[in-house]
Amino acid sequence: MTAIRPPSLPVLSNTTARRLFMKRHGLLAAPKGTGKGADLLGVIEDLGFVQVDSINTVSRAHHMILSSRRNAYRDKHLKPLLETDRHLFEHWTHDASVIPTRFYPHWKLKFRRDGERLRGRWRNWQGESFEEKFEAVLNRIAAHGPVTSGEVGEDEERANGGWWDWHPSKTALEYLWRSGQLSVSGRNGFQKVYDLTERVIPDQHRHHEPDTDETVDWACSEALSRLGFATSGEIAAFFDLITPAEAKTWCEAKSRNAAIVEVLVEGAGGQSPRKAFAYPRTLAEAQDLGAPPSSLRILSPFDPMLRDRKRTERLFGFHYRIEVFVPEPKRKYGYYVFPVLEGEKLIGRIDMKAHRAEDRLHVTAFWPEPSIRMTAGRLSRLESALTRSARLAGVSAISFAADWQRAPLD
């Protein structure tokens, strides 16, 4: 008797998978749009969130992420959505991020879980001293308005050793924010300003109380929509709201009723296909995706397309690690090197820094990938991208090190 073979899984070719992933991350189409107001909010909602980071060698990560999707974007365009219209709020995904405020109700699960986890962890770190500051911090903000960490705990010992040396009132502020009792109402420079949540988050979002199952379903479905295809682990990691076990259970349930299907995703360079989940409608959409424009974009190291380094390497054959925390003699490229995207290929990385006092963007080095030849057309596209980077950084000139065009590295 002939054995019945299970039906073969649908296959996403590497090219199709790249284009789908880029589309879901706002990088398949030309970066046109006003880059402010409703258009900017739409970009962030499509992405799901935008990571916030303090490093400012050219422009901060959140500004670079938005600029690479909207050439017209400027730093000043983000502030009204966060601090005036309250269409965005700041909290944690895998790291500090700006998030659409309509997602806020689902962060209540994170507030509860992080509140429990951090209270025990930080108690081991600081004892109970930070908990003793909760009432005083909340009363001060209620009576006198928003504060920064520098405006509380004036009588407490302070150090300059980073987060590990937070004074108790600073730790209390961070804990009350992470657990949802306070919200970030704005920033002075890059310093967070904390206020009572009821003064920051609009009532219609603050009063909605989804249960855990509702948030798990929301987090999984929204993550898979934005990733295009993903394993259960990648789904859980996207917003970092739920556990891997919760995402696995969701995938199993949705697979049983065919709401999602398993697919095989081909990797770059002949890598073995990898199983993932996708919505059936996504497979039809993916087949109709054309190539992106051949223009060149310089990406933030924290760009959403790059945050999962292993996924980037599988899809694009591009190995990238940020070397901020690598001792200088051991760095392969540099402190904060920017990946370069051309069309649907990551073609290299560039080391550059804005010298604002000298009104120039200085390019130290550009390393193409081994298969990339720097033609006149490609150099012209790189020059255009550098001009956009200089404009975003607020400088008007570009300078180059004598040996800035480097040979590819293995």
BELSUL-V194980 format. One record per backbone hydrogen bond with DSSP energy under -1.0 kcal/mol. NH is the residue of the N-H (numbers start at 1). CO is the residue of the C=O. If there is no record, write none. Layout:
nh=NH co=CO
nh=NH co=CO
This chain:
nh=12 co=264
nh=17 co=13
nh=18 co=14
nh=19 co=15
nh=20 co=16
nh=21 co=17
nh=22 co=18
nh=23 co=19
nh=24 co=20
nh=26 co=23
nh=27 co=22
nh=32 co=30
nh=39 co=36
nh=41 co=37
nh=42 co=38
nh=43 co=39
nh=44 co=40
nh=45 co=41
nh=46 co=42
nh=47 co=43
nh=48 co=44
nh=50 co=98
nh=52 co=96
nh=64 co=60
nh=65 co=61
nh=66 co=62
nh=67 co=63
nh=68 co=64
nh=69 co=66
nh=70 co=66
nh=71 co=31
nh=73 co=70
nh=77 co=74
nh=78 co=75
nh=82 co=78
nh=83 co=79
nh=84 co=80
nh=85 co=80
nh=87 co=81
nh=88 co=81
nh=89 co=99
nh=91 co=97
nh=93 co=95
nh=97 co=91
nh=98 co=50
nh=99 co=89
nh=101 co=87
nh=103 co=100
nh=104 co=101
nh=106 co=103
nh=107 co=104
nh=108 co=105
nh=111 co=107
nh=112 co=108
nh=113 co=109
nh=114 co=110
nh=115 co=111
nh=116 co=112
nh=117 co=113
nh=118 co=114
nh=119 co=115
nh=120 co=116
nh=121 co=117
nh=122 co=118
nh=123 co=119
nh=124 co=120
nh=125 co=121
nh=126 co=122
nh=127 co=123
nh=129 co=126
nh=132 co=128
nh=133 co=130
nh=134 co=131
nh=137 co=133
nh=138 co=134
nh=139 co=135
nh=140 co=136
nh=141 co=137
nh=142 co=138
nh=143 co=139
nh=144 co=140
nh=145 co=141
nh=147 co=194
nh=151 co=148
nh=156 co=153
nh=165 co=162
nh=166 co=163
nh=171 co=167
nh=172 co=168
nh=173 co=169
nh=174 co=170
nh=175 co=171
nh=176 co=172
nh=177 co=173
nh=178 co=174
nh=179 co=175
nh=180 co=177
nh=181 co=176
nh=182 co=176
nh=183 co=195
nh=185 co=193
nh=188 co=191
nh=191 co=188
nh=193 co=186
nh=194 co=147
nh=195 co=183
nh=197 co=181
nh=199 co=196
nh=200 co=197
nh=201 co=197
nh=205 co=202
nh=206 co=202
nh=207 co=203
nh=215 co=211
nh=216 co=212
nh=217 co=213
nh=218 co=214
nh=219 co=215
nh=220 co=216
nh=221 co=217
nh=222 co=218
nh=223 co=219
nh=224 co=220
nh=225 co=221
nh=226 co=222
nh=227 co=223
nh=228 co=224
nh=229 co=227
nh=230 co=277
nh=235 co=231
nh=236 co=232
nh=237 co=233
nh=238 co=234
nh=240 co=236
nh=247 co=243
nh=248 co=244
nh=249 co=245
nh=250 co=246
nh=251 co=247
nh=252 co=248
nh=253 co=249
nh=254 co=250
nh=255 co=251
nh=256 co=252
nh=257 co=253
nh=258 co=255
nh=259 co=254
nh=260 co=254
nh=261 co=278
nh=263 co=276
nh=264 co=10
nh=265 co=274
nh=266 co=12
nh=268 co=314
nh=271 co=268
nh=274 co=265
nh=276 co=263
nh=277 co=230
nh=278 co=261
nh=282 co=279
nh=283 co=279
nh=284 co=280
nh=285 co=281
nh=286 co=282
nh=287 co=283
nh=288 co=285
nh=289 co=286
nh=297 co=341
nh=299 co=339
nh=303 co=300
nh=306 co=303
nh=307 co=303
nh=309 co=307
nh=312 co=308
nh=313 co=309
nh=314 co=310
nh=315 co=311
nh=316 co=312
nh=317 co=313
nh=326 co=323
nh=330 co=327
nh=331 co=328
nh=338 co=350
nh=340 co=348
nh=341 co=297
nh=342 co=345
nh=343 co=295
nh=345 co=342
nh=347 co=340
nh=349 co=367
nh=350 co=338
nh=351 co=365
nh=353 co=362
nh=354 co=57
nh=355 co=360
nh=358 co=355
nh=359 co=356
nh=360 co=355
nh=361 co=397
nh=362 co=353
nh=363 co=399
nh=364 co=351
nh=365 co=351
nh=366 co=404
nh=367 co=349
nh=369 co=347
nh=372 co=369
nh=375 co=373
nh=379 co=375
nh=380 co=376
nh=381 co=377
nh=382 co=378
nh=383 co=379
nh=384 co=380
nh=385 co=381
nh=386 co=382
nh=387 co=383
nh=388 co=384
nh=389 co=385
nh=390 co=386
nh=391 co=387
nh=392 co=388
nh=393 co=389
nh=395 co=390
nh=397 co=359
nh=399 co=361
nh=401 co=363
nh=404 co=401
nh=406 co=366
nh=406 co=404
